[in-house]
Amino acid sequence: MIDHETAPRLRVAGLAKTYNTKRGAVPVIADLTFDVAAGEIVCIVGPSGIGKTTLLKCLTGLQSTTSGIASIDGKAIDGPPEEMALVFQEYTRSLMPWLTVEKNVRLPLKHLHLPAAEREERISSALVAVGLIGAETKYPWQLSGGMQQRVAIARAIAYRPEVLVMDEPFASVDAQTRFELEDLCLRVRAQFGMTIVIVTHDIDEAVYLSDRVVVLGERPARVTEIIDVNFGGARDQLTTRARPEFAELRTTIFELIRKAG
């Protein structure tokens, strides 16, 4: 059960972003406000070009905001937070091709100064969680796209962030692999208690994974609506997607995005 009464893990309040170009100021995001509770999965959807990636960069401290604030556990985000990890869509760019699977997962732990036993436990449990036991000595280029994305997720898990942010994480894999990775995401939340924020174009994916869906619209972007998804924690690709409520939510969100587009 997600507790929305306590202080949120992630808070976005009045966030706006304007780019200054040779042609003048270009507002991309205007006055976004929403919260993400601890242990919640929230998907952010909206029409193409609405500013989802810009929002993600502001949430992760990769870009500054023009006004408003994003905070994690009450602390303003003014650079990449130590409590947060990011999984990119382009896993081929985020993995080091000259490092093995195990060394890719080990990489972000180097600056944490962990005891050796804890470091090895984190690496091992992350590889088990994503189903990569036996692939430790392989290189990313020897793996399928889905397996490479599992490496990227394992690396984020090993870091043990409070908030895991994912940018279109399953867009570059086939449909079957996408379903497997969606279920992996749910298992990661259940096993490690992480708060997860996902930017996605896939409405079905948003409904399947989310506790709530934040729909962006208008230009510059605003929150059009926040949709509750009351399917509980245990979900199944066949039975959950077959529920009448699933189709109703998908239609509602699609209509909101189409109007915004």
NUDO-488202 format. One record per residue (C-alpha): residue number from 0; x, y, z. Coordinates in Angstrom, 3 decimals, always signed. Layout:
BEGIN
+------+----------+----------+----------+
| resi |     east |    north |       up |
+------+----------+----------+----------+
|  NUM |        X |        Y |        Z |
...
+------+----------+----------+----------+
# end
This chain:
BEGIN
+------+----------+----------+----------+
| resi |     east |    north |       up |
+------+----------+----------+----------+
|    0 |   +0.000 |   +0.000 |   +0.000 |
|    1 |   +1.401 |   +3.383 |   -1.039 |
|    2 |   +1.179 |   +5.993 |   +1.720 |
|    3 |   +0.276 |   +9.339 |   +0.186 |
|    4 |   -0.157 |  +10.994 |   +3.600 |
|    5 |   +3.560 |  +11.098 |   +4.469 |
|    6 |   +6.064 |  +13.457 |   +2.848 |
|    7 |   +6.680 |  +12.466 |   -0.782 |
|    8 |   +9.938 |  +10.904 |   -1.868 |
|    9 |  +10.022 |  +13.097 |   -4.978 |
|   10 |   +8.280 |  +16.466 |   -5.280 |
|   11 |   +7.866 |  +18.706 |   -8.310 |
|   12 |   +6.431 |  +22.121 |   -7.484 |
|   13 |   +5.820 |  +24.873 |  -10.027 |
|   14 |   +8.632 |  +23.574 |  -12.213 |
|   15 |   +9.207 |  +25.541 |  -15.422 |
|   16 |  +11.937 |  +25.391 |  -18.050 |
|   17 |  +12.663 |  +27.956 |  -20.769 |
|   18 |  +15.480 |  +27.695 |  -23.299 |
|   19 |  +17.174 |  +30.852 |  -24.500 |
|   20 |  +17.878 |  +30.648 |  -28.224 |
|   21 |  +19.042 |  +33.064 |  -30.920 |
|   22 |  +15.387 |  +33.611 |  -31.757 |
|   23 |  +14.490 |  +34.388 |  -28.183 |
|   24 |  +13.117 |  +32.558 |  -25.165 |
|   25 |  +11.390 |  +29.226 |  -25.870 |
|   26 |   +9.261 |  +27.975 |  -22.941 |
|   27 |   +9.089 |  +24.166 |  -22.894 |
|   28 |   +7.641 |  +23.416 |  -19.452 |
|   29 |   +5.256 |  +25.652 |  -17.518 |
|   30 |   +4.291 |  +25.197 |  -13.879 |
|   31 |   +4.425 |  +21.410 |  -13.421 |
|   32 |   +3.373 |  +20.163 |   -9.991 |
|   33 |   +3.097 |  +16.554 |   -8.810 |
|   34 |   +4.436 |  +14.260 |   -6.074 |
|   35 |   +5.767 |  +10.698 |   -6.101 |
|   36 |   +5.364 |   +8.722 |   -2.878 |
|   37 |   +8.010 |   +6.357 |   -1.526 |
|   38 |   +7.696 |   +2.937 |   -3.169 |
|   39 |   +5.417 |   +4.215 |   -5.920 |
|   40 |   +5.740 |   +3.644 |   -9.657 |
|   41 |   +4.699 |   +6.722 |  -11.627 |
|   42 |   +4.740 |   +6.891 |  -15.416 |
|   43 |   +4.880 |  +10.214 |  -17.257 |
|   44 |   +3.182 |  +10.288 |  -20.654 |
|   45 |   +2.278 |  +12.920 |  -23.216 |
|   46 |   +2.440 |  +13.682 |  -26.941 |
|   47 |   +5.786 |  +13.697 |  -28.730 |
|   48 |   +7.726 |  +16.912 |  -28.250 |
|   49 |   +5.785 |  +17.963 |  -25.157 |
|   50 |   +8.910 |  +18.147 |  -22.968 |
|   51 |   +9.053 |  +14.753 |  -21.233 |
|   52 |  +12.795 |  +14.386 |  -21.728 |
|   53 |  +13.396 |  +17.956 |  -20.573 |
|   54 |  +11.391 |  +17.199 |  -17.435 |
|   55 |  +13.455 |  +14.066 |  -16.848 |
|   56 |  +16.688 |  +16.060 |  -17.148 |
|   57 |  +15.395 |  +18.557 |  -14.586 |
|   58 |  +14.314 |  +15.755 |  -12.229 |
|   59 |  +17.733 |  +14.125 |  -12.393 |
|   60 |  +19.695 |  +17.357 |  -12.032 |
|   61 |  +21.171 |  +17.155 |  -15.534 |
|   62 |  +19.584 |  +20.533 |  -16.314 |
|   63 |  +18.664 |  +23.453 |  -14.112 |
|   64 |  +15.081 |  +24.658 |  -13.849 |
|   65 |  +14.042 |  +28.166 |  -14.866 |
|   66 |  +11.664 |  +28.417 |  -11.936 |
|   67 |  +10.022 |  +26.135 |   -9.424 |
|   68 |  +11.701 |  +23.210 |   -7.761 |
|   69 |  +12.258 |  +19.461 |   -7.877 |
|   70 |  +13.268 |  +17.844 |   -4.601 |
|   71 |  +14.063 |  +14.402 |   -3.225 |
|   72 |  +13.267 |  +13.719 |   +0.431 |
|   73 |  +12.830 |  +17.453 |   +0.919 |
|   74 |  +16.235 |  +18.384 |   -0.545 |
|   75 |  +16.274 |  +20.549 |   -3.659 |
|   76 |  +17.794 |  +18.867 |   -6.716 |
|   77 |  +20.536 |  +21.159 |   -8.039 |
|   78 |  +22.723 |  +18.462 |   -9.580 |
|   79 |  +22.586 |  +14.672 |  -10.025 |
|   80 |  +21.417 |  +13.393 |   -6.590 |
|   81 |  +23.309 |  +10.549 |   -4.951 |
|   82 |  +19.924 |   +9.044 |   -4.024 |
|   83 |  +18.907 |   +8.649 |   -7.679 |
|   84 |  +19.902 |   +6.413 |  -10.594 |
|   85 |  +18.976 |   +6.827 |  -14.255 |
|   86 |  +18.387 |   +4.129 |  -16.890 |
|   87 |  +18.513 |   +5.445 |  -20.444 |
|   88 |  +16.668 |   +4.249 |  -23.529 |
|   89 |  +19.932 |   +3.897 |  -25.456 |
|   90 |  +21.545 |   +1.128 |  -23.426 |
|   91 |  +24.253 |   +0.755 |  -26.078 |
|   92 |  +25.495 |   +4.224 |  -25.144 |
|   93 |  +25.274 |   +3.797 |  -21.392 |
|   94 |  +27.152 |   +0.473 |  -21.162 |
|   95 |  +30.918 |   +0.291 |  -21.500 |
|   96 |  +31.541 |   -2.155 |  -24.365 |
|   97 |  +35.098 |   -2.905 |  -23.205 |
|   98 |  +33.870 |   -4.022 |  -19.757 |
|   99 |  +32.217 |   -7.335 |  -18.937 |
|  100 |  +28.692 |   -7.527 |  -17.541 |
|  101 |  +30.030 |   -7.864 |  -14.011 |
|  102 |  +32.396 |   -4.913 |  -14.403 |
|  103 |  +29.650 |   -2.732 |  -15.875 |
|  104 |  +27.513 |   -3.449 |  -12.826 |
|  105 |  +30.465 |   -2.812 |  -10.515 |
|  106 |  +31.335 |   +0.535 |  -12.104 |
|  107 |  +29.076 |   +2.978 |  -10.145 |
|  108 |  +29.989 |   +1.373 |   -6.809 |
|  109 |  +33.622 |   +2.444 |   -6.940 |
|  110 |  +33.065 |   +5.875 |   -5.404 |
|  111 |  +30.776 |   +4.607 |   -2.613 |
|  112 |  +33.660 |   +3.176 |   -0.557 |
|  113 |  +31.625 |   +0.136 |   +0.493 |
|  114 |  +33.038 |   -2.784 |   +2.477 |
|  115 |  +34.145 |   -5.470 |   +0.049 |
|  116 |  +31.527 |   -7.977 |   +1.256 |
|  117 |  +28.671 |   -5.504 |   +0.805 |
|  118 |  +29.913 |   -4.488 |   -2.637 |
|  119 |  +30.030 |   -8.102 |   -3.813 |
|  120 |  +26.593 |   -8.808 |   -2.308 |
|  121 |  +25.102 |   -5.859 |   -4.169 |
|  122 |  +26.567 |   -6.981 |   -7.463 |
|  123 |  +25.470 |  -10.584 |   -6.970 |
|  124 |  +21.907 |   -9.727 |   -5.869 |
|  125 |  +21.505 |   -7.296 |   -8.767 |
|  126 |  +22.600 |   -9.898 |  -11.311 |
|  127 |  +20.255 |  -12.478 |   -9.766 |
|  128 |  +17.354 |   -9.988 |   -9.766 |
|  129 |  +17.629 |   -9.345 |  -13.506 |
|  130 |  +18.401 |  -12.934 |  -14.507 |
|  131 |  +22.025 |  -12.458 |  -15.572 |
|  132 |  +23.689 |  -15.173 |  -13.509 |
|  133 |  +26.001 |  -17.009 |  -15.903 |
|  134 |  +26.539 |  -13.961 |  -18.097 |
|  135 |  +28.971 |  -12.144 |  -15.796 |
|  136 |  +32.018 |  -12.564 |  -18.027 |
|  137 |  +30.321 |  -11.693 |  -21.301 |
|  138 |  +30.638 |   -8.291 |  -22.952 |
|  139 |  +27.603 |   -6.135 |  -23.856 |
|  140 |  +28.161 |   -6.652 |  -27.583 |
|  141 |  +27.767 |  -10.404 |  -27.041 |
|  142 |  +24.249 |   -9.944 |  -25.620 |
|  143 |  +20.827 |   -9.273 |  -27.141 |
|  144 |  +19.239 |   -5.855 |  -26.748 |
|  145 |  +16.994 |   -7.062 |  -23.946 |
|  146 |  +19.924 |   -8.584 |  -22.075 |
|  147 |  +21.921 |   -5.372 |  -22.469 |
|  148 |  +19.085 |   -3.398 |  -20.924 |
|  149 |  +19.041 |   -5.906 |  -18.059 |
|  150 |  +22.704 |   -5.040 |  -17.478 |
|  151 |  +21.814 |   -1.334 |  -17.329 |
|  152 |  +19.027 |   -2.073 |  -14.839 |
|  153 |  +21.320 |   -4.322 |  -12.761 |
|  154 |  +23.876 |   -1.521 |  -12.571 |
|  155 |  +21.191 |   +0.843 |  -11.270 |
|  156 |  +19.940 |   -1.762 |   -8.760 |
|  157 |  +23.440 |   -2.384 |   -7.416 |
|  158 |  +23.746 |   +1.317 |   -6.672 |
|  159 |  +20.600 |   +0.964 |   -4.492 |
|  160 |  +19.051 |   +4.347 |   -5.250 |
|  161 |  +15.996 |   +5.619 |   -3.420 |
|  162 |  +14.573 |   +6.761 |   -6.776 |
|  163 |  +15.086 |   +4.966 |  -10.079 |
|  164 |  +14.322 |   +7.137 |  -13.124 |
|  165 |  +13.895 |   +5.415 |  -16.494 |
|  166 |  +13.746 |   +7.159 |  -19.867 |
|  167 |  +11.813 |   +5.063 |  -22.406 |
|  168 |  +13.687 |   +2.047 |  -21.019 |
|  169 |  +12.009 |   -0.648 |  -23.108 |
|  170 |  +11.411 |   +1.208 |  -26.380 |
|  171 |  +14.273 |   -0.424 |  -28.281 |
|  172 |  +13.404 |   -4.076 |  -27.657 |
|  173 |  +10.868 |   -6.448 |  -29.175 |
|  174 |   +7.378 |   -6.881 |  -27.702 |
|  175 |   +8.054 |  -10.128 |  -25.816 |
|  176 |  +11.233 |   -8.766 |  -24.271 |
|  177 |   +9.387 |   -5.581 |  -23.375 |
|  178 |   +6.818 |   -7.567 |  -21.390 |
|  179 |   +9.617 |   -9.418 |  -19.585 |
|  180 |  +11.375 |   -6.157 |  -18.692 |
|  181 |   +8.127 |   -4.594 |  -17.475 |
|  182 |   +7.656 |   -7.529 |  -15.098 |
|  183 |  +11.291 |   -7.177 |  -14.067 |
|  184 |  +10.571 |   -3.561 |  -13.142 |
|  185 |   +7.712 |   -4.665 |  -10.877 |
|  186 |   +9.937 |   -7.287 |   -9.218 |
|  187 |  +12.670 |   -4.703 |   -8.608 |
|  188 |  +10.182 |   -2.435 |   -6.850 |
|  189 |   +8.917 |   -5.322 |   -4.726 |
|  190 |  +12.388 |   -6.662 |   -3.850 |
|  191 |  +14.272 |   -3.420 |   -3.235 |
|  192 |  +11.460 |   -1.030 |   -2.307 |
|  193 |  +12.575 |   +1.531 |   -4.863 |
|  194 |  +10.523 |   +4.485 |   -6.008 |
|  195 |  +10.377 |   +4.388 |   -9.815 |
|  196 |   +9.603 |   +7.152 |  -12.311 |
|  197 |   +9.283 |   +6.157 |  -15.966 |
|  198 |   +8.976 |   +8.409 |  -19.010 |
|  199 |   +7.230 |   +6.455 |  -21.769 |
|  200 |   +5.318 |   +6.869 |  -25.020 |
|  201 |   +3.606 |   +3.507 |  -24.528 |
|  202 |   +0.177 |   +3.972 |  -22.923 |
|  203 |   -0.336 |   +0.249 |  -22.282 |
|  204 |   +3.019 |   +0.114 |  -20.516 |
|  205 |   +2.084 |   +3.107 |  -18.373 |
|  206 |   -1.208 |   +1.529 |  -17.310 |
|  207 |   +0.379 |   -1.861 |  -16.629 |
|  208 |   +3.233 |   -0.559 |  -14.485 |
|  209 |   +1.886 |   +2.511 |  -12.728 |
|  210 |   +0.297 |   +3.299 |   -9.430 |
|  211 |   -0.420 |   +6.665 |  -11.036 |
|  212 |   +0.027 |   +8.116 |  -14.533 |
|  213 |   +0.975 |  +11.784 |  -14.942 |
|  214 |   -0.381 |  +13.047 |  -18.281 |
|  215 |   +1.307 |  +16.097 |  -19.787 |
|  216 |   -0.403 |  +18.407 |  -22.251 |
|  217 |   -0.548 |  +21.936 |  -23.668 |
|  218 |   +2.520 |  +23.809 |  -24.882 |
|  219 |   +4.501 |  +24.726 |  -22.861 |
|  220 |   +3.833 |  +21.514 |  -20.960 |
|  221 |   +1.541 |  +21.340 |  -17.965 |
|  222 |   +0.006 |  +18.461 |  -16.019 |
|  223 |   -3.286 |  +17.733 |  -17.758 |
|  224 |   -4.388 |  +15.049 |  -15.332 |
|  225 |   -3.059 |  +12.517 |  -12.839 |
|  226 |   -4.711 |   +9.111 |  -13.242 |
|  227 |   -4.883 |   +6.576 |  -10.387 |
|  228 |   -4.326 |   +2.934 |  -11.377 |
|  229 |   -5.808 |   +0.706 |   -8.700 |
|  230 |   -4.593 |   -2.739 |   -9.766 |
|  231 |   -2.487 |   -3.375 |   -6.655 |
|  232 |   +1.091 |   -4.618 |   -6.661 |
|  233 |   +0.666 |   -8.110 |   -8.137 |
|  234 |   +0.087 |   -7.848 |  -11.900 |
|  235 |   +0.164 |  -10.289 |  -14.775 |
|  236 |   +0.640 |   -9.584 |  -18.469 |
|  237 |   -2.379 |  -11.681 |  -19.435 |
|  238 |   -4.952 |  -11.179 |  -16.684 |
|  239 |   -4.175 |   -7.537 |  -15.879 |
|  240 |   -4.274 |   -6.448 |  -19.506 |
|  241 |   -7.557 |   -8.381 |  -19.988 |
|  242 |   -9.363 |   -6.455 |  -17.241 |
|  243 |  -12.102 |   -4.052 |  -18.445 |
|  244 |  -10.559 |   -1.345 |  -16.239 |
|  245 |   -7.298 |   -1.662 |  -18.183 |
|  246 |   -9.021 |   -0.833 |  -21.467 |
|  247 |  -10.932 |   +2.027 |  -19.842 |
|  248 |   -7.763 |   +3.594 |  -18.438 |
|  249 |   -5.933 |   +3.162 |  -21.736 |
|  250 |   -8.764 |   +4.891 |  -23.600 |
|  251 |   -8.943 |   +7.734 |  -21.076 |
|  252 |   -5.207 |   +8.401 |  -21.277 |
|  253 |   -5.141 |   +8.104 |  -25.065 |
|  254 |   -7.945 |  +10.665 |  -25.389 |
|  255 |   -6.093 |  +13.070 |  -23.085 |
|  256 |   -2.890 |  +12.728 |  -25.121 |
|  257 |   -4.689 |  +13.068 |  -28.439 |
|  258 |   -6.360 |  +16.273 |  -27.300 |
|  259 |   -3.049 |  +17.607 |  -26.036 |
|  260 |   -1.344 |  +16.746 |  -29.321 |
+------+----------+----------+----------+
# end
